[in-house]
Amino acid sequence: MLGKGIHSAAADLFLAGKLRGRGIGWAMVGMLIAIARVRGFRYLHSIEARDNRAVIGLHEAMGYRSM
């Protein structure tokens, strides 16, 4: 778990294809956001392949934008 004073962190989230469409990815990203807020992080940055439409769509649905 991250401690106070940590300025950056990295996390990898993976979801098996057979589990898609059940809200599990949404819950995983939501939990990551909640932990980041509690720990005082002000920015989240995600890197994914351009052809990974599933995760790009998830992020857009959550209000994030591509840069």
C-alpha positions as CSV (number, residue, x, y, z in Angstrom):
1,M,0.0,0.0,0.0
2,L,1.2,3.5,-0.8
3,G,2.4,5.7,2.1
4,K,2.1,9.4,2.7
5,G,4.5,11.5,0.7
6,I,4.6,9.2,-2.3
7,H,4.2,11.3,-5.4
8,S,3.7,8.7,-8.1
9,A,2.8,5.0,-8.4
10,A,2.1,2.5,-11.1
11,A,-0.6,-0.2,-11.3
12,D,-1.5,-2.7,-14.0
13,L,-5.0,-3.9,-14.3
14,F,-5.9,-6.9,-16.4
15,L,-9.2,-8.6,-16.9
16,A,-9.7,-12.0,-18.6
17,G,-11.7,-11.7,-21.8
18,K,-14.4,-14.1,-20.6
19,L,-15.1,-11.7,-17.6
20,R,-15.8,-8.7,-19.8
21,G,-19.2,-7.1,-19.8
22,R,-19.9,-7.8,-16.1
23,G,-18.9,-4.5,-14.6
24,I,-15.7,-6.0,-13.1
25,G,-13.4,-3.6,-15.1
26,W,-15.5,-0.6,-14.0
27,A,-15.2,-1.8,-10.3
28,M,-11.5,-2.3,-10.6
29,V,-10.9,1.2,-12.0
30,G,-13.3,2.6,-9.5
31,M,-11.3,1.0,-6.6
32,L,-8.0,2.3,-8.0
33,I,-9.5,5.8,-8.2
34,A,-10.8,5.6,-4.6
35,I,-7.4,4.5,-3.3
36,A,-5.7,7.3,-5.3
37,R,-8.0,9.9,-3.8
38,V,-7.5,8.6,-0.2
39,R,-3.8,8.7,-0.8
40,G,-3.9,12.3,-2.1
41,F,-3.1,11.7,-5.7
42,R,-4.4,14.5,-7.9
43,Y,-3.8,13.0,-11.4
44,L,-4.3,9.6,-12.9
45,H,-2.6,8.6,-16.2
46,S,-3.4,5.5,-18.2
47,I,-1.5,4.0,-21.1
48,E,-3.0,1.4,-23.3
49,A,-2.7,0.2,-26.9
50,R,-4.7,2.3,-29.4
51,D,-6.6,-0.8,-30.5
52,N,-7.8,-1.7,-27.0
53,R,-11.2,-0.2,-27.6
54,A,-12.7,-2.0,-24.5
55,V,-10.5,-0.1,-22.0
56,I,-10.6,3.2,-24.0
57,G,-14.4,3.0,-24.0
58,L,-14.5,2.2,-20.3
59,H,-12.3,5.2,-19.5
60,E,-14.4,7.5,-21.7
61,A,-17.6,6.3,-20.1
62,M,-16.0,7.2,-16.7
63,G,-15.4,10.7,-17.9
64,Y,-11.7,10.5,-18.9
65,R,-10.4,11.8,-22.1
66,S,-7.6,10.8,-24.5
67,M,-4.6,13.1,-24.8
